[in-house]
């Protein structure tokens, strides 16, 4: 997404224009993400290029909603989605709502090292928002991020990339939240 379309005040995002936007955050919906993942996977396979995925979980978000009430939770989701849009720079990068309190970034033609750089930028931008969270790490809203990258080849399928990233995310959460975990899955 280009910068002008990422600014909510400048008009609809590409996801909104395509009718695949998440109603609350304006980023690509889960259904739109699943479709785009398949498209980017096939593109990466043809180009023999890597495809990176970041799964981003808002730490202790359900507790946040319980303590701070749902309307404030919705506001936080919108702010995090906006920060994610600002964290990516290329029109081919994809920002999507992956679950209730999860987002995904799909980074075509990016090796795992580059994806870790984006993950660090995301974590830094979310922490810089300094959104108060009494039950959060350091008293603010934080995120845990799983990072995975694959070069589609042979019998590999998109669910393998997602599974690798989900395992990395679970490890980031297990390590105490407000963490980034990745492993080198590039052959």
N, C-alpha and C positions, 0 to 999 in steps of 0.2 A: 504494500500500500504506500502510495506516495504521501509525503508530509501534508499537502493541502487536504487530501481526503481523510487524513487521520484526525484532523481538528474537528470536533463535533460541531463547532459553530460555522464551519466553512461549507457545510452541505453533507449529503449522505455519503457513507463509506461505500466501498465496493460491495461489501456484504449486504448492506441495506439496499443498495440498488438492485442486487440480484435476488432480493427477497429471502436471503438466508441468514439474516442477522438475528442474534439473540435479542429478544424484545427489551430486556433490561439494560444490557451493556452496549449494544450496538456493534459488537464484534461478531465474527462468524459464529453461527450456531453449531451445536455438536453434529447435527446432520450435515451441515455444510462442510464442517471439518472432515468428516468421514469421507465425503465425496472428493474433497480437495486432496486428502491424503492419497487416495487411489490415483488421482491424476498426476500428482507430483512423484509418486512411486514409479509410475510407468515412464514419466519423463526422465527421471534419474536413471532408470534401467537403460533406456535408449542412449542416453548421454554418457553412460558409465561414470556417473557422478554420485557423490554421497548425498544423503538426505538426513538432516538432523531434526530431532524432536526434543522439546523441553516440555515437561509436565510440571505445572506450578500449582501447589496446594497452599491455600491460605491457612496458616497455622491457627489451630484452635478456633476456627470460625464459628462453629456451632455454639461454643461457649460465649463467643463475642455477641452473637445474636441474642442469646439468653440474657446476658447482662445488659447489653446496650439497646435492645429492642430491634425488631426487624427493619423498620424504615432506615435506621442508621446503618444497618448491615447492607441494605440495598445501595446506599450511598457509597459505602466502602467498595462494594463490587464495581460500581461505575468508575470510581477513582483508580482502582487497580487496573481495570481494562484500559483506561486512558493512559496510565503509566506504561502498560505493555505496548500500546501502539507507539508510544514515544521511544521505546527501547529498540525497535527495529527500524531499519533505514531503507531497505530495498522493497520495491513494489512486489516482488515475488514472495516475501516473507508473509506468513499467515499467522494472525492472532485469532484465537477462538475460545469460546467458553466450552469447557470440556465436561464439566459437571456443576453441581450446585456451588461449590467453593473451589473449583479447579479450572485452570486455563491451560491452553496448549499453544506453543509457538512451533510452527513448522518452518524450517530453514532449508530451502532447496540449495543444493550445490555448496553446502557448508560442512566442513569436516568437524569432528568432535571438538577439536581445540577452539575453533571459531565459535562453536555453540556454547562452550564454557565461558567465553568472553561475553557473549550475549546474556547468559545466565547471571554472571556477576553484575552486569549493568542492570538487569531486571531487579535483582535483590537489592542493589544499592538504591535504585529509584524508589522502590517500595518502602525501604527503611527511611529514606529521606522525607517521605510524606509524613512520617511521625504521627500516624493516626493512633490516638490513645486506645489501649486495650488492656484492661486490668488483669486479664488472665493470659496475656501474651508474653513472649520472650522480650525482656527488657521493657515491658509495659507499653509496647506498641504493636501494631499489626505487622506481622512478618510473613514470609513465605518460605516454603521448602521447595526445592527444585530438583527434579531428576533430568539428566541429560543422556541422550543416546544418539548414536549415528550409525548408519549402515550404508553400504554401497549395494543397492539392489542387484542381485545376480543369481543365477541358477534357480533353485526352488524357493528362494527367500520371498516372503510375503509381508505386506504392511503390518499385520498383527505381531510379527516378530519384533519390529522396531518399537511398537507400542509396549509390548511385554518387557523388553529391555529397559525402556524408559520408566515403566511402572515400578520395576524392581529397584532402579536407582532412586526413584522418588521415595519408596518405602524405606530405603536405607537412610536417606536424608532425614526423614521424620524420626526414624529409630535413633539417630545420632543426637537428637535433642531439638530438632526444628531450627528454622532460620539457617538452613544449610543448603549446599549444592553438592550433589553427588553425581559423578559420571565415571564411566570406565571406557577404556579404549576398545571399541568393538570394530574399528576399521581394520580390514585385512591388509 
